[in-house]
Amino acid sequence: RSVVNNRPDFEHGPDQPTHAALEAAARAAGLEYRFLPVDGAYQSPAQVAAFARLMAELPRPILVFCRSGARSARLYLAALQAA
């Protein structure tokens, strides 16, 4: 079981949890955790490739998240198209 966080630290304010806090919680729950922050408006080819590697390497099921889910969905679709 794994978690991939695509949300940059402090996106939409300082009251949001940092990736370090989220990683600690995920690992305490026995989950793998990866931090791949991406901008909401643009995902680079290198970020898409890194995301595809994570999808191939991490134990399933994999929870991928960002603020709204849109950029994570775009990364997922781009990784599928690149395969």
mmCIF file of the N, C-alpha and C atoms, coordinates in Angstrom:
data_MODEL
# 
_entry.id   MODEL 
# 
loop_
_atom_site.group_PDB 
_atom_site.id 
_atom_site.type_symbol 
_atom_site.label_atom_id 
_atom_site.label_alt_id 
_atom_site.label_comp_id 
_atom_site.label_asym_id 
_atom_site.label_entity_id 
_atom_site.label_seq_id 
_atom_site.pdbx_PDB_ins_code 
_atom_site.Cartn_x 
_atom_site.Cartn_y 
_atom_site.Cartn_z 
_atom_site.occupancy 
_atom_site.B_iso_or_equiv 
_atom_site.pdbx_formal_charge 
_atom_site.auth_seq_id 
_atom_site.auth_comp_id 
_atom_site.auth_asym_id 
_atom_site.auth_atom_id 
_atom_site.pdbx_PDB_model_num 
ATOM 1   N N  . ARG A 1 1  ? 0.841  -1.182 0.000   1.00 0.00 ? 1  ARG A N  1 
ATOM 2   C CA . ARG A 1 1  ? 0.000  0.000  0.000   1.00 0.00 ? 1  ARG A CA 1 
ATOM 3   C C  . ARG A 1 1  ? 0.877  1.234  0.000   1.00 0.00 ? 1  ARG A C  1 
ATOM 4   N N  . SER A 1 2  ? 0.477  2.209  -0.810  1.00 0.00 ? 2  SER A N  1 
ATOM 5   C CA . SER A 1 2  ? 1.326  3.378  -1.017  1.00 0.00 ? 2  SER A CA 1 
ATOM 6   C C  . SER A 1 2  ? 0.513  4.657  -1.150  1.00 0.00 ? 2  SER A C  1 
ATOM 7   N N  . VAL A 1 3  ? 1.204  5.774  -0.887  1.00 0.00 ? 3  VAL A N  1 
ATOM 8   C CA . VAL A 1 3  ? 0.631  7.111  -1.040  1.00 0.00 ? 3  VAL A CA 1 
ATOM 9   C C  . VAL A 1 3  ? 1.620  7.954  -1.841  1.00 0.00 ? 3  VAL A C  1 
ATOM 10  N N  . VAL A 1 4  ? 1.107  8.667  -2.844  1.00 0.00 ? 4  VAL A N  1 
ATOM 11  C CA . VAL A 1 4  ? 1.914  9.623  -3.607  1.00 0.00 ? 4  VAL A CA 1 
ATOM 12  C C  . VAL A 1 4  ? 1.272  10.997 -3.449  1.00 0.00 ? 4  VAL A C  1 
ATOM 13  N N  . ASN A 1 5  ? 2.047  11.931 -2.928  1.00 0.00 ? 5  ASN A N  1 
ATOM 14  C CA . ASN A 1 5  ? 1.592  13.300 -2.689  1.00 0.00 ? 5  ASN A CA 1 
ATOM 15  C C  . ASN A 1 5  ? 2.103  14.200 -3.813  1.00 0.00 ? 5  ASN A C  1 
ATOM 16  N N  . ASN A 1 6  ? 1.198  14.753 -4.605  1.00 0.00 ? 6  ASN A N  1 
ATOM 17  C CA . ASN A 1 6  ? 1.560  15.669 -5.690  1.00 0.00 ? 6  ASN A CA 1 
ATOM 18  C C  . ASN A 1 6  ? 1.369  17.131 -5.309  1.00 0.00 ? 6  ASN A C  1 
ATOM 19  N N  . ARG A 1 7  ? 1.094  17.391 -4.071  1.00 0.00 ? 7  ARG A N  1 
ATOM 20  C CA . ARG A 1 7  ? 0.790  18.753 -3.621  1.00 0.00 ? 7  ARG A CA 1 
ATOM 21  C C  . ARG A 1 7  ? 2.026  19.409 -2.999  1.00 0.00 ? 7  ARG A C  1 
ATOM 22  N N  . PRO A 1 8  ? 2.469  20.563 -3.517  1.00 0.00 ? 8  PRO A N  1 
ATOM 23  C CA . PRO A 1 8  ? 3.603  21.263 -2.910  1.00 0.00 ? 8  PRO A CA 1 
ATOM 24  C C  . PRO A 1 8  ? 3.286  21.703 -1.475  1.00 0.00 ? 8  PRO A C  1 
ATOM 25  N N  . ASP A 1 9  ? 4.315  21.747 -0.652  1.00 0.00 ? 9  ASP A N  1 
ATOM 26  C CA . ASP A 1 9  ? 4.137  22.228 0.719   1.00 0.00 ? 9  ASP A CA 1 
ATOM 27  C C  . ASP A 1 9  ? 3.556  23.640 0.720   1.00 0.00 ? 9  ASP A C  1 
ATOM 28  N N  . PHE A 1 10 ? 2.662  23.882 1.660   1.00 0.00 ? 10 PHE A N  1 
ATOM 29  C CA . PHE A 1 10 ? 2.049  25.190 1.923   1.00 0.00 ? 10 PHE A CA 1 
ATOM 30  C C  . PHE A 1 10 ? 1.202  25.726 0.768   1.00 0.00 ? 10 PHE A C  1 
ATOM 31  N N  . GLU A 1 11 ? 0.814  24.849 -0.154  1.00 0.00 ? 11 GLU A N  1 
ATOM 32  C CA . GLU A 1 11 ? -0.091 25.271 -1.209  1.00 0.00 ? 11 GLU A CA 1 
ATOM 33  C C  . GLU A 1 11 ? -1.396 25.720 -0.563  1.00 0.00 ? 11 GLU A C  1 
ATOM 34  N N  . HIS A 1 12 ? -1.822 26.911 -0.881  1.00 0.00 ? 12 HIS A N  1 
ATOM 35  C CA . HIS A 1 12 ? -3.044 27.516 -0.343  1.00 0.00 ? 12 HIS A CA 1 
ATOM 36  C C  . HIS A 1 12 ? -2.963 27.797 1.152   1.00 0.00 ? 12 HIS A C  1 
ATOM 37  N N  . GLY A 1 13 ? -1.749 28.093 1.647   1.00 0.00 ? 13 GLY A N  1 
ATOM 38  C CA . GLY A 1 13 ? -1.645 28.599 3.003   1.00 0.00 ? 13 GLY A CA 1 
ATOM 39  C C  . GLY A 1 13 ? -0.773 27.796 3.940   1.00 0.00 ? 13 GLY A C  1 
ATOM 40  N N  . PRO A 1 14 ? -0.288 28.470 4.980   1.00 0.00 ? 14 PRO A N  1 
ATOM 41  C CA . PRO A 1 14 ? 0.616  27.841 5.942   1.00 0.00 ? 14 PRO A CA 1 
ATOM 42  C C  . PRO A 1 14 ? -0.066 26.850 6.875   1.00 0.00 ? 14 PRO A C  1 
ATOM 43  N N  . ASP A 1 15 ? -1.392 26.804 6.867   1.00 0.00 ? 15 ASP A N  1 
ATOM 44  C CA . ASP A 1 15 ? -2.097 25.883 7.760   1.00 0.00 ? 15 ASP A CA 1 
ATOM 45  C C  . ASP A 1 15 ? -2.201 24.474 7.176   1.00 0.00 ? 15 ASP A C  1 
ATOM 46  N N  . GLN A 1 16 ? -1.713 24.282 5.960   1.00 0.00 ? 16 GLN A N  1 
ATOM 47  C CA . GLN A 1 16 ? -1.754 22.962 5.335   1.00 0.00 ? 16 GLN A CA 1 
ATOM 48  C C  . GLN A 1 16 ? -0.608 22.100 5.866   1.00 0.00 ? 16 GLN A C  1 
ATOM 49  N N  . PRO A 1 17 ? -0.820 20.796 6.010   1.00 0.00 ? 17 PRO A N  1 
ATOM 50  C CA . PRO A 1 17 ? 0.258  19.934 6.505   1.00 0.00 ? 17 PRO A CA 1 
ATOM 51  C C  . PRO A 1 17 ? 1.400  19.848 5.490   1.00 0.00 ? 17 PRO A C  1 
ATOM 52  N N  . THR A 1 18 ? 2.614  19.739 5.997   1.00 0.00 ? 18 THR A N  1 
ATOM 53  C CA . THR A 1 18 ? 3.782  19.585 5.130   1.00 0.00 ? 18 THR A CA 1 
ATOM 54  C C  . THR A 1 18 ? 3.889  18.140 4.663   1.00 0.00 ? 18 THR A C  1 
ATOM 55  N N  . HIS A 1 19 ? 4.705  17.950 3.626   1.00 0.00 ? 19 HIS A N  1 
ATOM 56  C CA . HIS A 1 19 ? 4.892  16.573 3.168   1.00 0.00 ? 19 HIS A CA 1 
ATOM 57  C C  . HIS A 1 19 ? 5.584  15.731 4.246   1.00 0.00 ? 19 HIS A C  1 
ATOM 58  N N  . ALA A 1 20 ? 6.422  16.348 5.070   1.00 0.00 ? 20 ALA A N  1 
ATOM 59  C CA . ALA A 1 20 ? 7.084  15.602 6.144   1.00 0.00 ? 20 ALA A CA 1 
ATOM 60  C C  . ALA A 1 20 ? 6.065  15.078 7.155   1.00 0.00 ? 20 ALA A C  1 
ATOM 61  N N  . ALA A 1 21 ? 5.080  15.888 7.501   1.00 0.00 ? 21 ALA A N  1 
ATOM 62  C CA . ALA A 1 21 ? 4.035  15.443 8.432   1.00 0.00 ? 21 ALA A CA 1 
ATOM 63  C C  . ALA A 1 21 ? 3.184  14.347 7.811   1.00 0.00 ? 21 ALA A C  1 
ATOM 64  N N  . LEU A 1 22 ? 2.863  14.496 6.534   1.00 0.00 ? 22 LEU A N  1 
ATOM 65  C CA . LEU A 1 22 ? 2.078  13.469 5.847   1.00 0.00 ? 22 LEU A CA 1 
ATOM 66  C C  . LEU A 1 22 ? 2.864  12.171 5.710   1.00 0.00 ? 22 LEU A C  1 
ATOM 67  N N  . GLU A 1 23 ? 4.160  12.296 5.431   1.00 0.00 ? 23 GLU A N  1 
ATOM 68  C CA . GLU A 1 23 ? 5.000  11.101 5.330   1.00 0.00 ? 23 GLU A CA 1 
ATOM 69  C C  . GLU A 1 23 ? 5.059  10.364 6.665   1.00 0.00 ? 23 GLU A C  1 
ATOM 70  N N  . ALA A 1 24 ? 5.228  11.101 7.754   1.00 0.00 ? 24 ALA A N  1 
ATOM 71  C CA . ALA A 1 24 ? 5.280  10.473 9.075   1.00 0.00 ? 24 ALA A CA 1 
ATOM 72  C C  . ALA A 1 24 ? 3.989  9.720  9.373   1.00 0.00 ? 24 ALA A C  1 
ATOM 73  N N  . ALA A 1 25 ? 2.857  10.313 9.046   1.00 0.00 ? 25 ALA A N  1 
ATOM 74  C CA . ALA A 1 25 ? 1.568  9.655  9.286   1.00 0.00 ? 25 ALA A CA 1 
ATOM 75  C C  . ALA A 1 25 ? 1.409  8.417  8.412   1.00 0.00 ? 25 ALA A C  1 
ATOM 76  N N  . ALA A 1 26 ? 1.808  8.522  7.148   1.00 0.00 ? 26 ALA A N  1 
ATOM 77  C CA . ALA A 1 26 ? 1.692  7.374  6.242   1.00 0.00 ? 26 ALA A CA 1 
ATOM 78  C C  . ALA A 1 26 ? 2.578  6.226  6.709   1.00 0.00 ? 26 ALA A C  1 
ATOM 79  N N  . ARG A 1 27 ? 3.809  6.534  7.058   1.00 0.00 ? 27 ARG A N  1 
ATOM 80  C CA . ARG A 1 27 ? 4.733  5.474  7.499   1.00 0.00 ? 27 ARG A CA 1 
ATOM 81  C C  . ARG A 1 27 ? 4.277  4.861  8.823   1.00 0.00 ? 27 ARG A C  1 
ATOM 82  N N  . ALA A 1 28 ? 3.719  5.679  9.710   1.00 0.00 ? 28 ALA A N  1 
ATOM 83  C CA . ALA A 1 28 ? 3.187  5.150  10.976  1.00 0.00 ? 28 ALA A CA 1 
ATOM 84  C C  . ALA A 1 28 ? 2.048  4.171  10.725  1.00 0.00 ? 28 ALA A C  1 
ATOM 85  N N  . ALA A 1 29 ? 1.349  4.359  9.611   1.00 0.00 ? 29 ALA A N  1 
ATOM 86  C CA . ALA A 1 29 ? 0.248  3.459  9.243   1.00 0.00 ? 29 ALA A CA 1 
ATOM 87  C C  . ALA A 1 29 ? 0.732  2.276  8.406   1.00 0.00 ? 29 ALA A C  1 
ATOM 88  N N  . GLY A 1 30 ? 2.049  2.180  8.201   1.00 0.00 ? 30 GLY A N  1 
ATOM 89  C CA . GLY A 1 30 ? 2.603  1.063  7.449   1.00 0.00 ? 30 GLY A CA 1 
ATOM 90  C C  . GLY A 1 30 ? 2.548  1.226  5.941   1.00 0.00 ? 30 GLY A C  1 
ATOM 91  N N  . LEU A 1 31 ? 2.421  2.467  5.478   1.00 0.00 ? 31 LEU A N  1 
ATOM 92  C CA . LEU A 1 31 ? 2.315  2.735  4.047   1.00 0.00 ? 31 LEU A CA 1 
ATOM 93  C C  . LEU A 1 31 ? 3.631  3.263  3.485   1.00 0.00 ? 31 LEU A C  1 
ATOM 94  N N  . GLU A 1 32 ? 3.907  2.940  2.233   1.00 0.00 ? 32 GLU A N  1 
ATOM 95  C CA . GLU A 1 32 ? 4.989  3.594  1.503   1.00 0.00 ? 32 GLU A CA 1 
ATOM 96  C C  . GLU A 1 32 ? 4.515  5.011  1.189   1.00 0.00 ? 32 GLU A C  1 
ATOM 97  N N  . TYR A 1 33 ? 5.447  5.950  1.106   1.00 0.00 ? 33 TYR A N  1 
ATOM 98  C CA . TYR A 1 33 ? 5.083  7.344  0.837   1.00 0.00 ? 33 TYR A CA 1 
ATOM 99  C C  . TYR A 1 33 ? 6.106  7.949  -0.110  1.00 0.00 ? 33 TYR A C  1 
ATOM 100 N N  . ARG A 1 34 ? 5.621  8.670  -1.106  1.00 0.00 ? 34 ARG A N  1 
ATOM 101 C CA . ARG A 1 34 ? 6.497  9.411  -2.003  1.00 0.00 ? 34 ARG A CA 1 
ATOM 102 C C  . ARG A 1 34 ? 5.940  10.815 -2.191  1.00 0.00 ? 34 ARG A C  1 
ATOM 103 N N  . PHE A 1 35 ? 6.854  11.769 -2.305  1.00 0.00 ? 35 PHE A N  1 
ATOM 104 C CA . PHE A 1 35 ? 6.504  13.179 -2.500  1.00 0.00 ? 35 PHE A CA 1 
ATOM 105 C C  . PHE A 1 35 ? 6.968  13.595 -3.887  1.00 0.00 ? 35 PHE A C  1 
ATOM 106 N N  . LEU A 1 36 ? 6.033  13.881 -4.769  1.00 0.00 ? 36 LEU A N  1 
ATOM 107 C CA . LEU A 1 36 ? 6.327  14.350 -6.120  1.00 0.00 ? 36 LEU A CA 1 
ATOM 108 C C  . LEU A 1 36 ? 5.489  15.603 -6.367  1.00 0.00 ? 36 LEU A C  1 
ATOM 109 N N  . PRO A 1 37 ? 5.948  16.746 -5.830  1.00 0.00 ? 37 PRO A N  1 
ATOM 110 C CA . PRO A 1 37 ? 5.156  17.972 -5.969  1.00 0.00 ? 37 PRO A CA 1 
ATOM 111 C C  . PRO A 1 37 ? 5.179  18.475 -7.408  1.00 0.00 ? 37 PRO A C  1 
ATOM 112 N N  . VAL A 1 38 ? 4.024  18.844 -7.907  1.00 0.00 ? 38 VAL A N  1 
ATOM 113 C CA . VAL A 1 38 ? 3.929  19.394 -9.257  1.00 0.00 ? 38 VAL A CA 1 
ATOM 114 C C  . VAL A 1 38 ? 3.026  20.621 -9.240  1.00 0.00 ? 38 VAL A C  1 
ATOM 115 N N  . ASP A 1 39 ? 3.288  21.526 -10.150 1.00 0.00 ? 39 ASP A N  1 
ATOM 116 C CA . ASP A 1 39 ? 2.472  22.724 -10.299 1.00 0.00 ? 39 ASP A CA 1 
ATOM 117 C C  . ASP A 1 39 ? 1.098  22.333 -10.819 1.00 0.00 ? 39 ASP A C  1 
ATOM 118 N N  . GLY A 1 40 ? 0.098  23.051 -10.383 1.00 0.00 ? 40 GLY A N  1 
ATOM 119 C CA . GLY A 1 40 ? -1.253 22.748 -10.816 1.00 0.00 ? 40 GLY A CA 1 
ATOM 120 C C  . GLY A 1 40 ? -1.502 22.998 -12.289 1.00 0.00 ? 40 GLY A C  1 
ATOM 121 N N  . ALA A 1 41 ? -0.743 23.904 -12.899 1.00 0.00 ? 41 ALA A N  1 
ATOM 122 C CA . ALA A 1 41 ? -0.998 24.284 -14.283 1.00 0.00 ? 41 ALA A CA 1 
ATOM 123 C C  . ALA A 1 41 ? -0.163 23.513 -15.300 1.00 0.00 ? 41 ALA A C  1 
ATOM 124 N N  . TYR A 1 42 ? 0.988  22.965 -14.878 1.00 0.00 ? 42 TYR A N  1 
ATOM 125 C CA . TYR A 1 42 ? 1.888  22.338 -15.844 1.00 0.00 ? 42 TYR A CA 1 
ATOM 126 C C  . TYR A 1 42 ? 2.613  21.171 -15.197 1.00 0.00 ? 42 TYR A C  1 
ATOM 127 N N  . GLN A 1 43 ? 2.606  20.045 -15.882 1.00 0.00 ? 43 GLN A N  1 
ATOM 128 C CA . GLN A 1 43 ? 3.370  18.883 -15.466 1.00 0.00 ? 43 GLN A CA 1 
ATOM 129 C C  . GLN A 1 43 ? 4.391  18.601 -16.563 1.00 0.00 ? 43 GLN A C  1 
ATOM 130 N N  . SER A 1 44 ? 5.666  18.650 -16.223 1.00 0.00 ? 44 SER A N  1 
ATOM 131 C CA . SER A 1 44 ? 6.731  18.498 -17.211 1.00 0.00 ? 44 SER A CA 1 
ATOM 132 C C  . SER A 1 44 ? 6.866  17.033 -17.638 1.00 0.00 ? 44 SER A C  1 
ATOM 133 N N  . PRO A 1 45 ? 7.498  16.790 -18.789 1.00 0.00 ? 45 PRO A N  1 
ATOM 134 C CA . PRO A 1 45 ? 7.762  15.412 -19.193 1.00 0.00 ? 45 PRO A CA 1 
ATOM 135 C C  . PRO A 1 45 ? 8.576  14.644 -18.145 1.00 0.00 ? 45 PRO A C  1 
ATOM 136 N N  . ALA A 1 46 ? 9.508  15.323 -17.487 1.00 0.00 ? 46 ALA A N  1 
ATOM 137 C CA . ALA A 1 46 ? 10.297 14.660 -16.439 1.00 0.00 ? 46 ALA A CA 1 
ATOM 138 C C  . ALA A 1 46 ? 9.415  14.261 -15.257 1.00 0.00 ? 46 ALA A C  1 
ATOM 139 N N  . GLN A 1 47 ? 8.458  15.106 -14.897 1.00 0.00 ? 47 GLN A N  1 
ATOM 140 C CA . GLN A 1 47 ? 7.538  14.766 -13.805 1.00 0.00 ? 47 GLN A CA 1 
ATOM 141 C C  . GLN A 1 47 ? 6.620  13.614 -14.196 1.00 0.00 ? 47 GLN A C  1 
ATOM 142 N N  . VAL A 1 48 ? 6.166  13.602 -15.440 1.00 0.00 ? 48 VAL A N  1 
ATOM 143 C CA . VAL A 1 48 ? 5.331  12.494 -15.915 1.00 0.00 ? 48 VAL A CA 1 
ATOM 144 C C  . VAL A 1 48 ? 6.126  11.193 -15.865 1.00 0.00 ? 48 VAL A C  1 
ATOM 145 N N  . ALA A 1 49 ? 7.381  11.230 -16.298 1.00 0.00 ? 49 ALA A N  1 
ATOM 146 C CA . ALA A 1 49 ? 8.224  10.031 -16.268 1.00 0.00 ? 49 ALA A CA 1 
ATOM 147 C C  . ALA A 1 49 ? 8.470  9.571  -14.835 1.00 0.00 ? 49 ALA A C  1 
ATOM 148 N N  . ALA A 1 50 ? 8.726  10.507 -13.928 1.00 0.00 ? 50 ALA A N  1 
ATOM 149 C CA . ALA A 1 50 ? 8.934  10.148 -12.520 1.00 0.00 ? 50 ALA A CA 1 
ATOM 150 C C  . ALA A 1 50 ? 7.674  9.527  -11.936 1.00 0.00 ? 50 ALA A C  1 
ATOM 151 N N  . PHE A 1 51 ? 6.522  10.079 -12.283 1.00 0.00 ? 51 PHE A N  1 
ATOM 152 C CA . PHE A 1 51 ? 5.250  9.538  -11.816 1.00 0.00 ? 51 PHE A CA 1 
ATOM 153 C C  . PHE A 1 51 ? 5.044  8.122  -12.352 1.00 0.00 ? 51 PHE A C  1 
ATOM 154 N N  . ALA A 1 52 ? 5.335  7.906  -13.619 1.00 0.00 ? 52 ALA A N  1 
ATOM 155 C CA . ALA A 1 52 ? 5.189  6.570  -14.213 1.00 0.00 ? 52 ALA A CA 1 
ATOM 156 C C  . ALA A 1 52 ? 6.081  5.560  -13.500 1.00 0.00 ? 52 ALA A C  1 
ATOM 157 N N  . ARG A 1 53 ? 7.302  5.964  -13.150 1.00 0.00 ? 53 ARG A N  1 
ATOM 158 C CA . ARG A 1 53 ? 8.199  5.064  -12.401 1.00 0.00 ? 53 ARG A CA 1 
ATOM 159 C C  . ARG A 1 53 ? 7.602  4.711  -11.044 1.00 0.00 ? 53 ARG A C  1 
ATOM 160 N N  . LEU A 1 54 ? 7.046  5.706  -10.359 1.00 0.00 ? 54 LEU A N  1 
ATOM 161 C CA . LEU A 1 54 ? 6.416  5.435  -9.064  1.00 0.00 ? 54 LEU A CA 1 
ATOM 162 C C  . LEU A 1 54 ? 5.264  4.448  -9.215  1.00 0.00 ? 54 LEU A C  1 
ATOM 163 N N  . MET A 1 55 ? 4.447  4.632  -10.240 1.00 0.00 ? 55 MET A N  1 
ATOM 164 C CA . MET A 1 55 ? 3.303  3.734  -10.451 1.00 0.00 ? 55 MET A CA 1 
ATOM 165 C C  . MET A 1 55 ? 3.763  2.304  -10.714 1.00 0.00 ? 55 MET A C  1 
ATOM 166 N N  . ALA A 1 56 ? 4.911  2.161  -11.366 1.00 0.00 ? 56 ALA A N  1 
ATOM 167 C CA . ALA A 1 56 ? 5.440  0.831  -11.669 1.00 0.00 ? 56 ALA A CA 1 
ATOM 168 C C  . ALA A 1 56 ? 6.114  0.185  -10.464 1.00 0.00 ? 56 ALA A C  1 
ATOM 169 N N  . GLU A 1 57 ? 6.711  0.992  -9.591  1.00 0.00 ? 57 GLU A N  1 
ATOM 170 C CA . GLU A 1 57 ? 7.541  0.467  -8.510  1.00 0.00 ? 57 GLU A CA 1 
ATOM 171 C C  . GLU A 1 57 ? 6.831  0.298  -7.175  1.00 0.00 ? 57 GLU A C  1 
ATOM 172 N N  . LEU A 1 58 ? 5.863  1.145  -6.878  1.00 0.00 ? 58 LEU A N  1 
ATOM 173 C CA . LEU A 1 58 ? 5.253  1.136  -5.542  1.00 0.00 ? 58 LEU A CA 1 
ATOM 174 C C  . LEU A 1 58 ? 4.271  -0.017 -5.360  1.00 0.00 ? 58 LEU A C  1 
ATOM 175 N N  . PRO A 1 59 ? 4.164  -0.512 -4.118  1.00 0.00 ? 59 PRO A N  1 
ATOM 176 C CA . PRO A 1 59 ? 3.162  -1.543 -3.827  1.00 0.00 ? 59 PRO A CA 1 
ATOM 177 C C  . PRO A 1 59 ? 1.749  -0.981 -3.973  1.00 0.00 ? 59 PRO A C  1 
ATOM 178 N N  . ARG A 1 60 ? 0.883  -1.800 -4.485  1.00 0.00 ? 60 ARG A N  1 
ATOM 179 C CA . ARG A 1 60 ? -0.523 -1.413 -4.688  1.00 0.00 ? 60 ARG A CA 1 
ATOM 180 C C  . ARG A 1 60 ? -1.377 -1.882 -3.536  1.00 0.00 ? 60 ARG A C  1 
ATOM 181 N N  . PRO A 1 61 ? -2.500 -1.245 -3.315  1.00 0.00 ? 61 PRO A N  1 
ATOM 182 C CA . PRO A 1 61 ? -3.067 -0.112 -4.036  1.00 0.00 ? 61 PRO A CA 1 
ATOM 183 C C  . PRO A 1 61 ? -2.287 1.166  -3.747  1.00 0.00 ? 61 PRO A C  1 
ATOM 184 N N  . ILE A 1 62 ? -2.423 2.120  -4.663  1.00 0.00 ? 62 ILE A N  1 
ATOM 185 C CA . ILE A 1 62 ? -1.722 3.397  -4.552  1.00 0.00 ? 62 ILE A CA 1 
ATOM 186 C C  . ILE A 1 62 ? -2.746 4.529  -4.505  1.00 0.00 ? 62 ILE A C  1 
ATOM 187 N N  . LEU A 1 63 ? -2.665 5.328  -3.460  1.00 0.00 ? 63 LEU A N  1 
ATOM 188 C CA . LEU A 1 63 ? -3.471 6.547  -3.354  1.00 0.00 ? 63 LEU A CA 1 
ATOM 189 C C  . LEU A 1 63 ? -2.611 7.703  -3.844  1.00 0.00 ? 63 LEU A C  1 
ATOM 190 N N  . VAL A 1 64 ? -3.085 8.415  -4.852  1.00 0.00 ? 64 VAL A N  1 
ATOM 191 C CA . VAL A 1 64 ? -2.382 9.579  -5.390  1.00 0.00 ? 64 VAL A CA 1 
ATOM 192 C C  . VAL A 1 64 ? -3.268 10.790 -5.141  1.00 0.00 ? 64 VAL A C  1 
ATOM 193 N N  . PHE A 1 65 ? -2.677 11.868 -4.602  1.00 0.00 ? 65 PHE A N  1 
ATOM 194 C CA . PHE A 1 65 ? -3.524 13.022 -4.309  1.00 0.00 ? 65 PHE A CA 1 
ATOM 195 C C  . PHE A 1 65 ? -2.809 14.342 -4.533  1.00 0.00 ? 65 PHE A C  1 
ATOM 196 N N  . CYS A 1 66 ? -3.635 15.366 -4.751  1.00 0.00 ? 66 CYS A N  1 
ATOM 197 C CA . CYS A 1 66 ? -3.232 16.766 -4.794  1.00 0.00 ? 66 CYS A CA 1 
ATOM 198 C C  . CYS A 1 66 ? -4.379 17.545 -4.160  1.00 0.00 ? 66 CYS A C  1 
ATOM 199 N N  . ARG A 1 67 ? -4.448 18.817 -4.397  1.00 0.00 ? 67 ARG A N  1 
ATOM 200 C CA . ARG A 1 67 ? -5.502 19.618 -3.757  1.00 0.00 ? 67 ARG A CA 1 
ATOM 201 C C  . ARG A 1 67 ? -6.898 19.205 -4.219  1.00 0.00 ? 67 ARG A C  1 
ATOM 202 N N  . SER A 1 68 ? -7.095 19.141 -5.526  1.00 0.00 ? 68 SER A N  1 
ATOM 203 C CA . SER A 1 68 ? -8.430 18.826 -6.053  1.00 0.00 ? 68 SER A CA 1 
ATOM 204 C C  . SER A 1 68 ? -8.515 17.455 -6.712  1.00 0.00 ? 68 SER A C  1 
ATOM 205 N N  . GLY A 1 69 ? -7.378 16.863 -7.009  1.00 0.00 ? 69 GLY A N  1 
ATOM 206 C CA . GLY A 1 69 ? -7.338 15.603 -7.742  1.00 0.00 ? 69 GLY A CA 1 
ATOM 207 C C  . GLY A 1 69 ? -7.055 15.784 -9.221  1.00 0.00 ? 69 GLY A C  1 
ATOM 208 N N  . ALA A 1 70 ? -7.192 17.009 -9.723  1.00 0.00 ? 70 ALA A N  1 
ATOM 209 C CA . ALA A 1 70 ? -7.040 17.251 -11.162 1.00 0.00 ? 70 ALA A CA 1 
ATOM 210 C C  . ALA A 1 70 ? -5.614 17.014 -11.652 1.00 0.00 ? 70 ALA A C  1 
ATOM 211 N N  . ARG A 1 71 ? -4.613 17.556 -10.971 1.00 0.00 ? 71 ARG A N  1 
ATOM 212 C CA . ARG A 1 71 ? -3.242 17.382 -11.472 1.00 0.00 ? 71 ARG A CA 1 
ATOM 213 C C  . ARG A 1 71 ? -2.783 15.942 -11.322 1.00 0.00 ? 71 ARG A C  1 
ATOM 214 N N  . SER A 1 72 ? -3.225 15.264 -10.267 1.00 0.00 ? 72 SER A N  1 
ATOM 215 C CA . SER A 1 72 ? -2.887 13.846 -10.123 1.00 0.00 ? 72 SER A CA 1 
ATOM 216 C C  . SER A 1 72 ? -3.527 13.031 -11.243 1.00 0.00 ? 72 SER A C  1 
ATOM 217 N N  . ALA A 1 73 ? -4.757 13.366 -11.602 1.00 0.00 ? 73 ALA A N  1 
ATOM 218 C CA . ALA A 1 73 ? -5.425 12.679 -12.713 1.00 0.00 ? 73 ALA A CA 1 
ATOM 219 C C  . ALA A 1 73 ? -4.696 12.944 -14.028 1.00 0.00 ? 73 ALA A C  1 
ATOM 220 N N  . ARG A 1 74 ? -4.259 14.192 -14.239 1.00 0.00 ? 74 ARG A N  1 
ATOM 221 C CA . ARG A 1 74 ? -3.511 14.508 -15.465 1.00 0.00 ? 74 ARG A CA 1 
ATOM 222 C C  . ARG A 1 74 ? -2.194 13.750 -15.514 1.00 0.00 ? 74 ARG A C  1 
ATOM 223 N N  . LEU A 1 75 ? -1.494 13.665 -14.391 1.00 0.00 ? 75 LEU A N  1 
ATOM 224 C CA . LEU A 1 75 ? -0.249 12.892 -14.352 1.00 0.00 ? 75 LEU A CA 1 
ATOM 225 C C  . LEU A 1 75 ? -0.512 11.433 -14.692 1.00 0.00 ? 75 LEU A C  1 
ATOM 226 N N  . TYR A 1 76 ? -1.552 10.872 -14.111 1.00 0.00 ? 76 TYR A N  1 
ATOM 227 C CA . TYR A 1 76 ? -1.890 9.474  -14.354 1.00 0.00 ? 76 TYR A CA 1 
ATOM 228 C C  . TYR A 1 76 ? -2.195 9.237  -15.834 1.00 0.00 ? 76 TYR A C  1 
ATOM 229 N N  . LEU A 1 77 ? -3.029 10.080 -16.417 1.00 0.00 ? 77 LEU A N  1 
ATOM 230 C CA . LEU A 1 77 ? -3.376 9.927  -17.835 1.00 0.00 ? 77 LEU A CA 1 
ATOM 231 C C  . LEU A 1 77 ? -2.158 10.118 -18.735 1.00 0.00 ? 77 LEU A C  1 
ATOM 232 N N  . ALA A 1 78 ? -1.320 11.094 -18.425 1.00 0.00 ? 78 ALA A N  1 
ATOM 233 C CA . ALA A 1 78 ? -0.113 11.321 -19.220 1.00 0.00 ? 78 ALA A CA 1 
ATOM 234 C C  . ALA A 1 78 ? 0.836  10.134 -19.122 1.00 0.00 ? 78 ALA A C  1 
ATOM 235 N N  . ALA A 1 79 ? 0.961  9.547  -17.937 1.00 0.00 ? 79 ALA A N  1 
ATOM 236 C CA . ALA A 1 79 ? 1.823  8.374  -17.767 1.00 0.00 ? 79 ALA A CA 1 
ATOM 237 C C  . ALA A 1 79 ? 1.281  7.189  -18.556 1.00 0.00 ? 79 ALA A C  1 
ATOM 238 N N  . LEU A 1 80 ? -0.035 7.011  -18.571 1.00 0.00 ? 80 LEU A N  1 
ATOM 239 C CA . LEU A 1 80 ? -0.636 5.932  -19.364 1.00 0.00 ? 80 LEU A CA 1 
ATOM 240 C C  . LEU A 1 80 ? -0.378 6.137  -20.851 1.00 0.00 ? 80 LEU A C  1 
ATOM 241 N N  . GLN A 1 81 ? -0.517 7.363  -21.316 1.00 0.00 ? 81 GLN A N  1 
ATOM 242 C CA . GLN A 1 81 ? -0.310 7.657  -22.735 1.00 0.00 ? 81 GLN A CA 1 
ATOM 243 C C  . GLN A 1 81 ? 1.145  7.485  -23.144 1.00 0.00 ? 81 GLN A C  1 
ATOM 244 N N  . ALA A 1 82 ? 2.070  7.742  -22.222 1.00 0.00 ? 82 ALA A N  1 
ATOM 245 C CA . ALA A 1 82 ? 3.494  7.622  -22.525 1.00 0.00 ? 82 ALA A CA 1 
ATOM 246 C C  . ALA A 1 82 ? 3.963  6.171  -22.536 1.00 0.00 ? 82 ALA A C  1 
ATOM 247 N N  . ALA A 1 83 ? 3.191  5.289  -21.915 1.00 0.00 ? 83 ALA A N  1 
ATOM 248 C CA . ALA A 1 83 ? 3.603  3.875  -21.810 1.00 0.00 ? 83 ALA A CA 1 
ATOM 249 C C  . ALA A 1 83 ? 3.470  3.153  -23.137 1.00 0.00 ? 83 ALA A C  1 
# 
